[in-house]
Amino acid sequence: MIEAIIREAKEGVDQQIKIFLEKKKEKGSVEGMPDYFFELIGCVENFMLRGGKRLRPILFCMGYDLWGDAKVRSEVTRISMLAEFLHAYLLIHDDVIDRDDLRHGGPSIHFGYRKKYLDKFEEESARHLGFSMAINIGDIVSSWVYEIAMDSDFEENKKISLVKKISEIMETTLFGQVMDQELGMGDDVSFENISRVQEYKTAKYTIEGPLQMGAILAGANREKLNFISSFAIPLGMAYQVQDDILGVFGDEDKIGKPVGSDIREGKKTLLVLFALENTGEKDKKFLLDKLGDKEVTKDDVDRIRHIMVSSGALDYSRKRALWLGDEFALKLGNGYLADESASVIREFGYHILGRSK
């Protein structure tokens, strides 16, 4: 059932993205825009359509389905693409911050433009121009999120509430990004700080935000939105813990970005925290030396993997993800939902966590 929902949603969202961007091209043609305008639109289209699970648009629709009127469901489906544009905006900027050259198995936006500018400029200038273009393109994509919301067929009060929620999600997620960077540069590594980053940077925009945006269009009140938060936050945090595990132990072909990138970025995760607290001084020094080292090798990553396994960090992180997944299911069962609605969300949550029950 969930596989069919995901397949149908991805096809539908991808089609809406194509239609939206095609309209941008048509408008550009009418206005006589230069070639690089169309190059930009094509770059965004390629970036968005070559990969991604469409989790956020699916959750957007699920949030609406909790309390919404089925008569306007088609419009909900159409504008759910705004959650994917919001995701793309954050990914484009995240790749700049992390200096990642790969995304969804292809070049990140900044890396693609860097390659283009290497024909005219030296390496340092080309890199800077690539980063600059990615920042500009990310900002353009973020403006489309609001455009899609305000051009929808819903009542004005619901559209205004939706836009406020979008702004709230952006602010919270960017605060989470700031926390993540500060944590990576500092020594104040704690379970509480890492958990806050998981909540702000991932859970609120990946799970809670899309569900609440859809629910807002369904007319959900504050009490219902708080109920969504109660189960969405632990699900999102579990999802992030698992993503952190994949960032070190995953397969590059499957995750679509370089394995070990989290180490190169100096990312402080539960894996890192537990390993530092439960390994010998020699391995601890090695791990600290390699965190944030842009020249980390495959052999370095292999040794870090060994440290995380032998220290119990991998086992601890897996158990933490399982506990958060159980908390998600418990909170989901303590609310307003009909059995069928709760069952769909539970099944989808377990699906993205890779759990059968």
C-alpha positions in Angstrom: 0.0 0.0 0.0 2.7 2.5 1.0 4.8 1.7 -2.0 1.9 2.5 -4.2 1.2 5.8 -2.4 4.9 6.8 -2.8 5.1 5.8 -6.5 1.9 7.7 -7.3 2.9 10.7 -5.3 6.3 10.9 -6.8 4.9 10.7 -10.3 2.2 13.4 -9.5 4.7 15.8 -7.8 7.3 15.4 -10.5 4.6 16.3 -13.1 3.6 19.4 -11.1 7.2 20.5 -10.8 7.6 20.1 -14.6 4.4 22.1 -15.3 5.5 24.9 -12.8 8.9 25.2 -14.3 7.6 25.1 -17.9 5.4 28.0 -17.1 8.5 29.9 -15.8 10.2 29.2 -19.2 7.1 30.4 -21.1 7.0 33.6 -19.1 10.7 34.0 -19.7 10.2 33.6 -23.4 7.4 36.2 -23.5 9.6 38.7 -21.6 12.7 38.0 -23.7 14.9 36.7 -20.9 18.5 35.8 -21.8 19.8 32.3 -22.3 21.2 32.0 -18.8 17.7 32.4 -17.4 16.6 29.2 -19.2 19.9 27.5 -18.2 19.0 28.3 -14.6 15.5 26.9 -14.8 16.9 23.8 -16.5 19.5 23.4 -13.8 16.8 23.5 -11.1 14.6 21.0 -13.0 17.5 18.6 -13.4 18.4 18.9 -9.7 14.9 18.3 -8.4 13.8 15.6 -10.8 16.9 13.3 -10.8 16.2 11.9 -7.3 14.5 12.2 -4.0 11.7 10.3 -2.2 9.1 13.1 -2.1 8.5 12.4 1.6 7.5 16.0 2.3 4.8 16.3 -0.4 3.4 13.0 0.7 3.3 14.1 4.3 1.7 17.4 3.2 -1.1 15.5 1.7 -1.4 13.1 4.7 -1.7 16.1 7.0 -4.6 17.5 5.0 -6.3 14.1 4.8 -6.4 13.9 8.6 -9.2 16.5 8.8 -9.7 17.8 5.3 -12.5 17.8 2.7 -11.9 15.3 -0.1 -13.6 17.6 -2.6 -10.5 19.9 -2.9 -7.9 17.1 -2.5 -6.7 17.6 -6.1 -5.6 21.2 -5.3 -3.8 19.9 -2.2 -2.0 17.4 -4.3 -1.0 20.1 -6.8 0.4 22.6 -4.3 2.1 19.9 -2.2 5.0 20.4 -4.5 5.8 23.6 -2.5 7.2 21.2 0.2 9.6 19.8 -2.4 10.7 23.3 -3.5 11.3 24.2 0.1 13.4 21.1 0.4 15.4 21.9 -2.8 16.1 25.5 -1.5 17.5 24.1 1.7 19.5 21.4 0.0 21.1 23.9 -2.5 22.3 26.1 0.3 23.3 23.1 2.5 25.6 21.8 -0.3 27.3 25.2 -0.3 27.7 25.2 3.5 29.0 21.6 3.5 30.9 22.1 0.2 29.4 18.8 -1.1 29.9 18.3 -4.8 27.4 15.4 -5.1 23.6 15.3 -4.6 21.2 12.6 -5.7 23.9 11.0 -7.7 24.7 14.1 -9.7 26.5 17.4 -9.3 25.3 19.9 -6.7 24.2 23.2 -8.1 27.4 25.1 -7.0 29.6 22.3 -8.4 27.8 22.4 -11.8 28.3 26.2 -12.1 31.9 25.9 -10.9 32.7 23.5 -13.8 31.0 26.0 -16.2 33.1 28.9 -14.9 36.4 27.0 -15.1 36.4 27.7 -18.8 36.8 31.4 -18.1 38.4 31.7 -14.6 41.0 30.3 -12.3 39.9 27.6 -9.8 39.4 29.9 -6.8 37.3 32.4 -8.7 35.3 29.6 -10.4 34.6 28.0 -7.0 33.4 31.4 -5.5 31.2 32.1 -8.5 29.7 28.6 -8.2 28.9 29.2 -4.6 27.4 32.6 -5.4 25.2 31.2 -8.1 23.9 28.4 -5.8 23.0 31.0 -3.2 21.1 33.0 -5.7 19.4 30.0 -7.2 18.4 28.7 -3.8 16.9 32.1 -2.9 14.9 32.1 -6.2 13.6 28.6 -5.4 12.6 29.7 -1.9 10.5 32.6 -3.4 8.6 30.0 -5.5 7.5 28.3 -2.3 5.5 31.4 -1.3 4.2 31.9 -4.9 2.8 28.4 -5.0 1.1 28.8 -1.6 -0.5 32.2 -2.5 -1.6 31.1 -6.0 -3.6 28.2 -4.6 -7.4 28.0 -4.6 -7.8 28.0 -0.8 -9.4 30.8 1.3 -7.3 33.8 2.1 -7.1 33.1 5.8 -5.8 29.6 5.2 -3.2 30.8 2.7 -2.0 33.4 5.1 -1.7 30.7 7.9 0.1 28.5 5.4 2.6 31.2 4.6 3.2 31.9 8.3 3.9 28.2 8.8 6.3 28.2 5.9 8.2 31.1 7.4 8.3 29.4 10.7 9.7 26.2 9.2 12.4 28.2 7.3 13.4 30.1 10.5 13.5 27.0 12.7 15.5 24.9 10.1 18.0 27.7 9.6 18.5 28.1 13.3 19.1 24.3 13.3 21.7 24.8 10.6 23.4 27.5 12.8 23.3 25.1 15.8 24.8 22.3 13.7 27.7 24.6 12.5 28.4 25.9 16.0 28.4 22.4 17.4 30.8 21.2 14.7 33.2 24.0 15.5 33.0 23.9 19.3 33.7 21.5 22.1 30.3 21.7 23.8 29.1 18.3 22.5 26.3 16.9 24.5 23.3 14.6 24.0 21.0 17.6 24.6 22.7 19.8 22.0 22.7 17.0 19.4 19.1 16.2 20.0 18.1 19.9 19.6 19.9 19.9 16.2 18.0 16.8 15.2 14.7 18.4 16.1 15.3 21.8 14.5 17.3 20.9 11.4 15.5 17.8 10.4 12.3 16.8 12.4 10.5 20.1 12.1 10.9 20.6 8.4 11.0 17.0 7.2 8.1 15.5 9.2 6.3 18.1 11.5 6.3 21.0 9.0 4.8 19.2 6.0 2.1 17.5 8.1 1.1 20.8 9.7 1.1 22.7 6.4 -1.5 20.2 5.1 -3.4 20.2 8.3 -3.6 24.0 8.3 -5.3 23.8 4.9 -7.8 21.4 6.4 -8.6 23.9 9.1 -6.8 22.2 12.0 -6.7 24.2 15.3 -3.7 24.7 17.6 -4.6 21.6 19.6 -4.5 19.4 16.6 -1.3 21.0 15.3 0.3 20.3 18.7 -0.9 16.7 18.5 1.0 16.4 15.2 4.1 17.7 16.8 3.9 15.1 19.6 4.4 12.2 17.1 6.2 14.0 14.3 9.2 15.2 16.2 10.3 11.7 17.5 9.8 10.3 14.0 11.9 13.0 12.5 14.6 12.6 15.0 14.7 8.8 14.4 15.0 9.6 10.7 18.0 11.9 11.4 19.8 9.3 13.6 19.4 6.8 10.8 20.6 9.3 8.2 23.7 10.0 10.4 24.4 6.2 10.5 24.1 6.1 6.7 26.5 9.1 6.4 29.3 6.9 7.8 28.2 3.3 7.1 26.1 3.7 3.9 26.8 3.0 0.3 27.5 6.1 -1.8 25.5 4.8 -4.8 22.4 4.4 -2.6 22.6 7.6 -0.5 23.6 9.8 -3.5 26.4 11.7 -1.7 30.0 10.9 -0.7 30.2 8.5 2.3 32.3 10.1 5.0 31.1 13.6 4.1 29.8 14.0 7.7 33.3 13.3 8.9 34.8 15.8 6.5 32.3 18.4 7.7 33.1 17.7 11.3 29.5 16.9 12.1 28.9 16.0 15.7 26.3 13.2 15.9 25.3 10.6 18.5 27.7 8.2 16.8 30.6 10.7 17.4 29.5 11.6 20.9 29.2 8.0 22.1 32.5 7.0 20.3 34.4 9.8 22.0 33.0 8.9 25.4 33.7 5.2 25.1 36.9 4.6 23.2 40.6 4.7 24.1 42.7 7.9 24.0 44.5 6.9 20.8 41.3 6.3 18.9 39.7 9.4 20.5 42.6 11.5 19.3 42.4 10.0 15.8 38.6 10.7 15.6 39.0 14.3 16.8 41.9 14.9 14.3 39.8 13.6 11.4 36.6 15.4 12.2 36.5 18.4 9.9 39.5 17.2 7.9 38.7 17.8 4.2 41.3 15.3 3.1 39.9 12.3 5.0 40.7 9.1 3.0 38.8 5.9 2.5 41.2 4.2 5.0 40.5 6.9 7.5 36.7 6.3 7.1 37.2 2.6 7.5 39.1 3.1 10.8 36.4 5.5 12.1 33.8 2.9 11.2 35.8 0.4 13.3 36.0 2.8 16.2 32.3 3.4 16.1 31.5 -0.3 16.0 34.0 -1.3 18.7 33.0 1.5 21.1 29.3 0.5 20.8 28.4 3.8 19.2 26.8 2.2 16.2 24.7 -0.2 18.4 23.7 2.7 20.7 22.6 4.9 17.7 20.5 2.1 16.3 18.8 1.5 19.6 18.1 5.3 20.0 16.5 5.3 16.5 14.3 2.3 17.5 13.3 4.0 20.8 12.3 7.2 19.0 10.4 5.1 16.4 8.5 3.5 19.3 7.8 6.9 20.8 6.4 8.0 17.5 3.9 5.1 17.4 2.9 5.6 21.0 2.2 9.3 20.6 0.3 8.7 17.3 -2.0 6.3 19.1 -2.9 8.8 21.8 -4.8 11.3 19.7 -7.7 12.4 17.5 -7.2 10.1 14.6 -9.5 7.5 13.2 -7.9 4.0 13.1 -7.4 4.2 9.3 -5.7 7.6 9.3 -3.4 6.6 12.2 -2.6 3.3 10.4 -1.5 5.0 7.2 0.8 7.5 9.0 2.2 4.7 11.2 2.9 2.5 8.1 4.5 5.4 6.3 6.6 6.4 9.3 7.9 2.8 9.7 8.5 2.7 5.9 10.9 5.7 6.0 12.6 4.2 9.1 13.0 0.8 7.3 10.9 -0.9 10.0 8.1 -3.5 9.4 6.4 -2.8 12.7 
